[in-house]
């Protein structure tokens, strides 16, 4: 009975601990969505090769969806320009603490941040998002980061894009057209067309005269798909599966705390009820419970108090007797003078 009561008390203490931790995780998960903290640090540079980068941040990726009155080419052009203006071309190099910029941060997603500590998910310490939301929120990345975000946006809008890679550049090919979100350029030609006619490249990159020789060389060399569409979609699926993990963990913890606390309380109340029933079946114990016999310390204290009261009474009687004898003797002396 006592063991059950102690076990119930321990369960209730564990429930309080789990509930406290869960509430703390809920607070941490709510800071970034409420705009109370910035989950990603600011990059140490203010300008990149694209002058308008980070001039038009995008808080809601849904604004990048295709509009009802847009043609494909108009939509692709708007998408390339918008992503280029929202994400700066920058990624840290030769920095021992570079992961503070490139990893999934604790404030952005504590669950994924914890996963990055394990070797299996070590790539999360240097990670480019497939999901456009966190990519736009971070606000910087290589051309490959922009291409991944554009890939997901196009896929969600019903297109079949491909991430095309060269050692010097990454872009998107969709419907035999090119979206270069790193420079904010839409090219209504396929990669095969530009590989066969590389002299056309400078006409599309007129705003970047310093980059045109390199880009002409890149397009003449050609691109290959990496990762393939299935692999990219599997990564996107993984991100979306763990997207709500930072909410599921604390909510599950609170539910567990409620269940464990209820079990602990039930065990304690059951132990108390069994004790009362046991006392009720024992007349002697029942009488003792009703009389509430004081403990031995209380009895010794009561005995000491009685002794003190007895001594005080004797002292009062003694003093009163002395007073009476003295007073009565004096009175009799004045009432019956000694004859002379």
C-alpha positions, 0 to 999 in steps of 0.5 A: 500500500505504501509502495503504491502510494510512493509510486503514484507520487513519483509518477505525478512528479514525473508528469510535472517535469514532462509538462514543464519541459513540453511547455518550454519547447512550445514557447521556443517553437512559437518564438520565430512564427510570432516574429519575436526572434530572427531564427537565422543570423544576418550575413556579414555582407550587404551586397553580392553580385546581384545588386537587388538581392534581399531588397524584396524579402518574401514572408509568404511563399504562397505569393510565388504561386502562379496567378490565374491570368499568367502565361507560363513565360510570364510566371517563370519570369516573375518567379526568377526575379522574385526569388533573386530579389529575396535571396542573396548570393552568399555562402560562408567559406573557410570559416570554422564557425560557418555552421552558425549561418548554414545549419538549421538553427535551434530557434528555427526548428529545435527538433531538426537542430537536435537531429543535426547532432547525429552522424546520420543527419550531419548534412543538416549542419550545412544544409540547403532547403528544398522548402521555399519557406525556410530558404526565403526566411534565411535570405542567403544562399548559393545558386543551388539554394535558389534552384531548390526553392524554385524547383519546389514552387514549380512542382507545387504548381503542377510543373515538372522542373529539373535541377540542372548542374554545372561545376560553376552554376545551378539553374532550373529547366522546365518546359524547355525553358531556363529559370536562372533565379541566381541572376533573376533571368528567364531564358525562353530557350532550352539548355540544348539550344544555348549549348549549340548557340552559346553566343546568345548567352550575353544577350540574356545577361546584359546586366552582368557584363563581368559575368558574361564570359564565365556564363558563356563558357558554362552554357557551352559546356552544358549541364546535367541533372542532379539530383534527379527529380525523384531524389529531390522530391524524396528530400522535399518529402522528408522536410515536410514530414519533419516540419511539424515535429517541433510542435508534435513533440511538446504536444505529445509530451503534454498529453503524456504528462496528463495521462501519467499524472492521472495514473499517479493520482489514481494510485495515490487515491487508491492507496488512501482508500485502501488504508481507510478500509483497513482501518474500518475493519479493525475496531482498535485502529478505528478507535485510535483513529477517532481518539487521535491519541497524541504521539509520545512527544506530545505526551511527554510535553503534556506531562512536563506541563502538568508538573509545572502547573503542580509546582506553580500551585504549591508555590502559590499556596505556600506564599498565600499561607505565609501572607496569612500568617503574617497578616493575621499575627499583626492584626491580632497584636493590634486587636488584643494588646498585651497588658502592661 
